[in-house]
Amino acid sequence: MYPTRVTTTTTTTTITTTTDNNNIITTTTTATTIPPLPPITTILPTTKHLKTNRPTRRAHHN
C-alpha cells in the first residue's frame, strides 16, 4: 500500500452565551474538513473495518 497523505484542516468555533441567570454556556463546534479524498474504493475497506471493530451498536442500545 502506498503511504496515505491526509491533509486535515480543523476549524474550531467557540460561542459563549450569557443567559439571564449569568450562567455562561460555552458551545464549541469543531468542523473538520479533509480536502480531496482518495478513490472511494480505497476508503471503503477501512471504514467497514472501523465500524465492525467499534462497539457502537451496543452503546446505542444502552
A tleap script that builds the chain and sets N, CA, C and O, in Angstrom:
source leaprc.protein.ff14SB
mol = sequence {
  NMET TYR PRO THR ARG VAL THR THR THR THR
  THR THR THR THR ILE THR THR THR THR ASP
  ASN ASN ASN ILE ILE THR THR THR THR THR
  ALA THR THR ILE PRO PRO LEU PRO PRO ILE
  THR THR ILE LEU PRO THR THR LYS HIE LEU
  LYS THR ASN ARG PRO THR ARG ARG ALA HIE
  HIE CASN
}
set mol.1.N position { 0.852 -1.204 0.000 }
set mol.1.CA position { 0.000 0.000 0.000 }
set mol.1.C position { 0.883 1.247 0.000 }
set mol.1.O position { 1.923 1.283 0.657 }
set mol.2.N position { 0.468 2.238 -0.723 }
set mol.2.CA position { 1.231 3.476 -0.765 }
set mol.2.C position { 0.878 4.344 0.444 }
set mol.2.O position { -0.247 4.296 0.940 }
set mol.3.N position { 1.832 5.126 0.906 }
set mol.3.CA position { 1.604 5.984 2.078 }
set mol.3.C position { 0.387 6.892 1.907 }
set mol.3.O position { 0.163 7.449 0.832 }
set mol.4.N position { -0.385 7.032 2.962 }
set mol.4.CA position { -1.594 7.841 2.893 }
set mol.4.C position { -1.278 9.252 3.349 }
set mol.4.O position { -0.821 9.475 4.470 }
set mol.5.N position { -1.530 10.196 2.461 }
set mol.5.CA position { -1.303 11.599 2.808 }
set mol.5.C position { -2.627 12.227 3.184 }
set mol.5.O position { -3.492 12.408 2.328 }
set mol.6.N position { -2.796 12.555 4.427 }
set mol.6.CA position { -4.055 13.147 4.860 }
set mol.6.C position { -3.811 14.581 5.308 }
set mol.6.O position { -3.076 14.843 6.261 }
set mol.7.N position { -4.444 15.490 4.597 }
set mol.7.CA position { -4.348 16.895 4.977 }
set mol.7.C position { -5.645 17.265 5.686 }
set mol.7.O position { -6.715 17.262 5.077 }
set mol.8.N position { -5.549 17.577 6.949 }
set mol.8.CA position { -6.752 17.864 7.710 }
set mol.8.C position { -6.748 19.306 8.190 }
set mol.8.O position { -5.787 19.776 8.799 }
set mol.9.N position { -7.841 19.992 7.903 }
set mol.9.CA position { -7.999 21.361 8.365 }
set mol.9.C position { -9.084 21.370 9.432 }
set mol.9.O position { -10.234 21.032 9.149 }
set mol.10.N position { -8.738 21.749 10.635 }
set mol.10.CA position { -9.720 21.750 11.718 }
set mol.10.C position { -10.056 23.181 12.100 }
set mol.10.O position { -9.179 23.976 12.439 }
set mol.11.N position { -11.344 23.490 12.037 }
set mol.11.CA position { -11.800 24.825 12.393 }
set mol.11.C position { -12.626 24.721 13.668 }
set mol.11.O position { -13.632 24.013 13.706 }
set mol.12.N position { -12.200 25.427 14.712 }
set mol.12.CA position { -12.931 25.372 15.973 }
set mol.12.C position { -13.558 26.731 16.250 }
set mol.12.O position { -12.873 27.751 16.314 }
set mol.13.N position { -14.869 26.717 16.412 }
set mol.13.CA position { -15.587 27.950 16.695 }
set mol.13.C position { -16.165 27.867 18.104 }
set mol.13.O position { -16.926 26.949 18.413 }
set mol.14.N position { -15.810 28.813 18.949 }
set mol.14.CA position { -16.307 28.807 20.315 }
set mol.14.C position { -17.280 29.961 20.498 }
set mol.14.O position { -16.931 31.124 20.294 }
set mol.15.N position { -18.510 29.624 20.886 }
set mol.15.CA position { -19.532 30.640 21.081 }
set mol.15.C position { -19.867 30.697 22.580 }
set mol.15.O position { -20.274 29.697 23.171 }
set mol.16.N position { -19.694 31.850 23.168 }
set mol.16.CA position { -20.006 31.996 24.593 }
set mol.16.C position { -21.274 32.827 24.736 }
set mol.16.O position { -21.346 33.971 24.289 }
set mol.17.N position { -22.274 32.216 25.375 }
set mol.17.CA position { -23.554 32.897 25.539 }
set mol.17.C position { -23.824 33.119 27.029 }
set mol.17.O position { -23.702 32.189 27.826 }
set mol.18.N position { -24.186 34.336 27.400 }
set mol.18.CA position { -24.516 34.619 28.797 }
set mol.18.C position { -26.035 34.710 28.911 }
set mol.18.O position { -26.675 35.504 28.222 }
set mol.19.N position { -26.604 33.879 29.794 }
set mol.19.CA position { -28.049 33.852 29.964 }
set mol.19.C position { -28.466 34.882 30.997 }
set mol.19.O position { -27.628 35.591 31.555 }
set mol.20.N position { -29.771 34.961 31.251 }
set mol.20.CA position { -30.305 35.926 32.206 }
set mol.20.C position { -29.805 35.653 33.616 }
set mol.20.O position { -29.663 36.572 34.423 }
set mol.21.N position { -29.536 34.366 33.910 }
set mol.21.CA position { -29.088 33.992 35.247 }
set mol.21.C position { -27.587 34.153 35.415 }
set mol.21.O position { -27.017 33.712 36.413 }
set mol.22.N position { -26.944 34.788 34.434 }
set mol.22.CA position { -25.497 34.971 34.441 }
set mol.22.C position { -24.741 33.648 34.398 }
set mol.22.O position { -23.610 33.552 34.873 }
set mol.23.N position { -25.377 32.631 33.825 }
set mol.23.CA position { -24.694 31.360 33.613 }
set mol.23.C position { -24.024 31.427 32.257 }
set mol.23.O position { -24.647 31.821 31.270 }
set mol.24.N position { -22.759 31.045 32.203 }
set mol.24.CA position { -22.038 31.123 30.941 }
set mol.24.C position { -22.077 29.760 30.257 }
set mol.24.O position { -21.594 28.764 30.796 }
set mol.25.N position { -22.654 29.735 29.078 }
set mol.25.CA position { -22.745 28.497 28.309 }
set mol.25.C position { -21.772 28.601 27.149 }
set mol.25.O position { -21.868 29.514 26.329 }
set mol.26.N position { -20.847 27.675 27.081 }
set mol.26.CA position { -19.862 27.697 26.010 }
set mol.26.C position { -20.135 26.545 25.054 }
set mol.26.O position { -20.104 25.377 25.439 }
set mol.27.N position { -20.401 26.892 23.810 }
set mol.27.CA position { -20.652 25.886 22.792 }
set mol.27.C position { -19.465 25.848 21.842 }
set mol.27.O position { -19.139 26.842 21.194 }
set mol.28.N position { -18.834 24.704 21.769 }
set mol.28.CA position { -17.683 24.586 20.889 }
set mol.28.C position { -18.039 23.692 19.710 }
set mol.28.O position { -18.403 22.529 19.880 }
set mol.29.N position { -17.929 24.247 18.533 }
set mol.29.CA position { -18.229 23.488 17.325 }
set mol.29.C position { -16.929 23.246 16.570 }
set mol.29.O position { -16.225 24.183 16.193 }
set mol.30.N position { -16.630 21.969 16.359 }
set mol.30.CA position { -15.403 21.640 15.645 }
set mol.30.C position { -15.758 21.044 14.297 }
set mol.30.O position { -16.407 20.002 14.211 }
set mol.31.N position { -15.320 21.724 13.247 }
set mol.31.CA position { -15.580 21.231 11.897 }
set mol.31.C position { -14.262 20.789 11.280 }
set mol.31.O position { -13.303 21.559 11.208 }
set mol.32.N position { -14.229 19.541 10.839 }
set mol.32.CA position { -13.010 19.025 10.242 }
set mol.32.C position { -13.217 18.860 8.745 }
set mol.32.O position { -14.105 18.128 8.308 }
set mol.33.N position { -12.406 19.532 7.978 }
set mol.33.CA position { -12.520 19.474 6.521 }
set mol.33.C position { -11.314 18.732 5.954 }
set mol.33.O position { -10.170 19.137 6.160 }
set mol.34.N position { -11.579 17.650 5.242 }
set mol.34.CA position { -10.494 16.894 4.620 }
set mol.34.C position { -10.556 17.108 3.107 }
set mol.34.O position { -11.500 16.656 2.458 }
set mol.35.N position { -9.574 17.784 2.549 }
set mol.35.CA position { -9.526 18.042 1.108 }
set mol.35.C position { -9.359 16.760 0.290 }
set mol.35.O position { -9.132 15.684 0.843 }
set mol.36.N position { -9.474 16.889 -1.032 }
set mol.36.CA position { -9.519 15.781 -1.999 }
set mol.36.C position { -9.194 14.393 -1.455 }
set mol.36.O position { -8.047 14.085 -1.130 }
set mol.37.N position { -10.218 13.580 -1.366 }
set mol.37.CA position { -10.053 12.230 -0.836 }
set mol.37.C position { -9.585 11.274 -1.924 }
set mol.37.O position { -9.836 11.494 -3.109 }
set mol.38.N position { -8.902 10.212 -1.510 }
set mol.38.CA position { -8.533 9.157 -2.451 }
set mol.38.C position { -9.791 8.466 -2.977 }
set mol.38.O position { -10.872 8.685 -2.430 }
set mol.39.N position { -9.689 7.657 -4.000 }
set mol.39.CA position { -10.855 6.940 -4.533 }
set mol.39.C position { -11.642 6.253 -3.428 }
set mol.39.O position { -11.058 5.720 -2.484 }
set mol.40.N position { -12.964 6.263 -3.544 }
set mol.40.CA position { -13.832 5.659 -2.533 }
set mol.40.C position { -13.470 4.191 -2.315 }
set mol.40.O position { -13.602 3.670 -1.208 }
set mol.41.N position { -13.019 3.539 -3.364 }
set mol.41.CA position { -12.639 2.135 -3.257 }
set mol.41.C position { -11.571 1.948 -2.193 }
set mol.41.O position { -11.548 0.935 -1.493 }
set mol.42.N position { -10.687 2.933 -2.076 }
set mol.42.CA position { -9.617 2.837 -1.089 }
set mol.42.C position { -10.160 3.062 0.316 }
set mol.42.O position { -9.678 2.450 1.269 }
set mol.43.N position { -11.162 3.934 0.455 }
set mol.43.CA position { -11.685 4.286 1.775 }
set mol.43.C position { -12.590 3.193 2.339 }
set mol.43.O position { -12.500 2.864 3.521 }
set mol.44.N position { -13.453 2.636 1.508 }
set mol.44.CA position { -14.456 1.683 1.985 }
set mol.44.C position { -13.933 0.571 2.886 }
set mol.44.O position { -14.470 0.386 3.978 }
set mol.45.N position { -12.911 -0.179 2.480 }
set mol.45.CA position { -12.434 -1.255 3.346 }
set mol.45.C position { -12.083 -0.759 4.750 }
set mol.45.O position { -12.392 -1.422 5.739 }
set mol.46.N position { -11.443 0.401 4.834 }
set mol.46.CA position { -11.064 0.955 6.126 }
set mol.46.C position { -12.291 1.290 6.946 }
set mol.46.O position { -12.350 0.986 8.138 }
set mol.47.N position { -13.280 1.919 6.309 }
set mol.47.CA position { -14.486 2.319 7.013 }
set mol.47.C position { -15.210 1.096 7.555 }
set mol.47.O position { -15.650 1.092 8.705 }
set mol.48.N position { -15.336 0.060 6.736 }
set mol.48.CA position { -16.017 -1.151 7.178 }
set mol.48.C position { -15.292 -1.756 8.374 }
set mol.48.O position { -15.921 -2.202 9.333 }
set mol.49.N position { -13.975 -1.766 8.309 }
set mol.49.CA position { -13.196 -2.310 9.413 }
set mol.49.C position { -13.484 -1.580 10.714 }
set mol.49.O position { -13.729 -2.198 11.750 }
set mol.50.N position { -13.450 -0.250 10.643 }
set mol.50.CA position { -13.672 0.551 11.838 }
set mol.50.C position { -15.055 0.287 12.423 }
set mol.50.O position { -15.198 0.106 13.632 }
set mol.51.N position { -16.065 0.266 11.569 }
set mol.51.CA position { -17.424 0.039 12.045 }
set mol.51.C position { -17.555 -1.320 12.720 }
set mol.51.O position { -18.215 -1.443 13.752 }
set mol.52.N position { -16.926 -2.338 12.139 }
set mol.52.CA position { -17.042 -3.686 12.677 }
set mol.52.C position { -16.364 -3.788 14.037 }
set mol.52.O position { -16.865 -4.461 14.937 }
set mol.53.N position { -15.222 -3.118 14.187 }
set mol.53.CA position { -14.456 -3.249 15.418 }
set mol.53.C position { -14.963 -2.365 16.545 }
set mol.53.O position { -14.672 -2.618 17.714 }
set mol.54.N position { -15.714 -1.336 16.202 }
set mol.54.CA position { -16.200 -0.429 17.247 }
set mol.54.C position { -17.518 -0.922 17.830 }
set mol.54.O position { -18.438 -1.249 17.080 }
set mol.55.N position { -17.624 -0.981 19.149 }
set mol.55.CA position { -18.863 -1.433 19.808 }
set mol.55.C position { -19.906 -0.326 19.862 }
set mol.55.O position { -20.502 -0.081 20.911 }
set mol.56.N position { -20.128 0.343 18.734 }
set mol.56.CA position { -21.075 1.462 18.723 }
set mol.56.C position { -22.507 0.974 18.873 }
set mol.56.O position { -23.313 1.615 19.548 }
set mol.57.N position { -22.830 -0.144 18.256 }
set mol.57.CA position { -24.209 -0.639 18.295 }
set mol.57.C position { -24.644 -0.939 19.731 }
set mol.57.O position { -25.759 -0.600 20.126 }
set mol.58.N position { -23.771 -1.569 20.503 }
set mol.58.CA position { -24.106 -1.846 21.897 }
set mol.58.C position { -24.360 -0.556 22.666 }
set mol.58.O position { -25.298 -0.457 23.457 }
set mol.59.N position { -23.499 0.435 22.414 }
set mol.59.CA position { -23.621 1.718 23.112 }
set mol.59.C position { -24.987 2.349 22.849 }
set mol.59.O position { -25.605 2.905 23.757 }
set mol.60.N position { -25.456 2.260 21.598 }
set mol.60.CA position { -26.742 2.862 21.267 }
set mol.60.C position { -27.889 2.188 22.001 }
set mol.60.O position { -28.840 2.853 22.412 }
set mol.61.N position { -27.809 0.880 22.169 }
set mol.61.CA position { -28.890 0.162 22.838 }
set mol.61.C position { -28.906 0.440 24.331 }
set mol.61.O position { -29.956 0.350 24.967 }
set mol.62.N position { -27.749 0.777 24.897 }
set mol.62.CA position { -27.717 1.109 26.314 }
set mol.62.C position { -28.266 2.520 26.519 }
set mol.62.O position { -28.328 3.000 27.651 }
savepdb mol mol.pdb
quit
